Structures are given as structure tokens and as C-alpha cells.
Amino acid sequence: MISSLEVLSTEILFEIFDYLTTFDIFYAWINLNRRINDIVGLYSLQLDFQQISRSKFDFICRHIQPKQVISIYFSDVLIDRNT
């Protein structure tokens, strides 16, 4: 059975991703199906790690492909929360 997401073009999905954080893209979209995984893998990312919890940082690092990264923002402040 084809889901409603299957009929959306890659360009439309990229437009949707533009409104989401990197964490939300990976948490909500990865492992839905092979096509979506491939599209997430093609999406270029501007990573903002300035105010992110360690658990979210670790989650992103487990799923990201280095070729996707076009910029990274860091902070020298450690966020202790786990959300």
C-alpha cells in the first residue's frame, strides 16, 4: 500500500524539512521507509548545536552522514537537560 507521503516529490519533502529542526527531521522521518530514508540522506543540513541537549546531539550524530553537513554552529555552554 502506498502512503500519502509516497506521492510527494523530493522537492516538496525538502520544503517541509526546511521548517523542521535537524533533530525533528531525523526523529520523525527516518525509518518510515526506504524512499524517505534516501530523501533524508540527500537533504543538506545546517546544524545548530548551540542550544541542544546531549541526548539529541547523540541521536543526530548516530544518523547524520557527513556529506549532508553544509554548516555547523556550536556553543561553549553545556545544556544538561535530557529533552
Secondary structure, DSSP 8 states (H G I E B T S, - for coil): ---GGGGS-HHHHHHHHTTS-HHHHHHHHTTS-HHHHHHHHHS-EEEE-TT--HHHHHHHHHH--GGGEEEEE--S-------
